[in-house]
Structures are given as structure tokens and as C-alpha cells.
Amino acid sequence: MDKGRCKREMKVTYDPEADIIYMVLRDGEVYDSREENEDIRLEYDKEGQLIGIEIMNARANLIAAIAKEISREINNALQTR
């Protein structure tokens, strides 16, 4: 591994009862947060770096995002034919 690079591992937890996914992008204390929409909250540290993402109604939100990406890929493939 290159000495100038540091390896970061994202941690993901899922609460099936609340249907919430929480992604920790980097360790740190949450200083501020912003609601991207009613189901997605972004969390920042004191330096303004994104450190966490919380997704409520995860099943519906992730399925919609995956379906949208699949649709985009199919449309791109059909246009290149």
C-alpha cells in the first residue's frame, strides 16, 4: 500500500425495525447535520467534512435508487445500439 494514502473503511448498520441505514464514512463527532430530504440526513464534523449518512425508509429509498440506476443503464445501452 502506498504510504501517502490512508485506508478508510465505511461502516454500515441497518435497523430493520426502524428501517434505517446509517453509514459512517469516517470516525468523528457529529457537529452539524443537514436534511437532504425528509428521509436522508447528512452529518458533518467540526471541519465541515461529511462523516455520516442516515437513510430513513431505507427499503423504499434504496429500491427506488437501484431501479433508477438500472433504468438509466438500460436506456444508455439501447441508445448505443
C-alpha positions in Angstrom: 0.0 0.0 0.0 1.2 3.5 -0.8 2.5 5.2 2.3 0.9 8.5 1.3 -2.6 7.0 1.2 -4.7 6.1 4.2 -7.2 3.4 4.1 -10.7 4.3 5.3 -13.4 1.7 5.8 -17.0 2.8 5.7 -19.2 1.2 8.4 -22.8 0.5 7.6 -25.5 -0.6 10.1 -29.2 -1.4 9.5 -32.0 -1.3 12.0 -34.7 -3.5 10.4 -37.4 -2.4 12.9 -36.9 1.3 12.2 -35.9 0.6 8.6 -32.9 3.0 8.9 -29.5 2.6 7.4 -26.6 4.5 8.9 -23.3 4.9 7.1 -20.2 6.1 9.0 -17.8 7.5 6.4 -15.2 8.5 8.9 -14.8 8.5 12.6 -15.6 11.7 14.4 -18.1 13.6 16.5 -21.2 15.0 14.7 -21.1 18.8 14.9 -23.8 19.6 12.4 -26.4 17.9 10.2 -28.5 18.8 7.2 -31.6 17.1 5.9 -31.2 16.4 2.2 -34.9 15.5 2.1 -37.4 14.0 4.6 -35.6 10.6 4.5 -31.9 11.5 4.2 -29.8 13.3 6.8 -26.1 14.2 6.2 -23.9 14.6 9.2 -20.7 16.7 9.4 -17.8 17.1 11.8 -16.5 20.4 13.1 -14.4 21.0 10.0 -17.4 20.5 7.7 -16.4 17.1 6.5 -19.2 14.6 5.7 -18.9 11.8 8.3 -22.2 10.1 8.3 -25.4 9.5 6.3 -28.7 8.3 7.7 -31.3 7.0 5.4 -34.8 6.5 6.8 -37.4 4.3 5.0 -34.3 2.5 3.6 -36.0 -0.3 1.8 -38.2 2.1 -0.3 -35.4 4.6 -0.9 -32.7 2.1 -1.9 -35.0 0.1 -4.1 -36.1 3.3 -5.9 -32.4 4.4 -6.3 -31.4 1.0 -7.7 -34.3 0.9 -10.1 -33.5 4.3 -11.3 -29.9 3.4 -12.0 -30.9 0.1 -13.8 -33.3 2.1 -15.9 -30.5 4.6 -16.8 -28.1 1.8 -17.8 -30.7 0.1 -19.9 -31.5 3.4 -21.7 -27.8 4.1 -22.3 -27.4 0.6 -23.7 -30.3 1.0 -26.0 -29.1 4.4 -27.3 -25.7 3.0 -28.2 -27.2 0.2 -30.4 
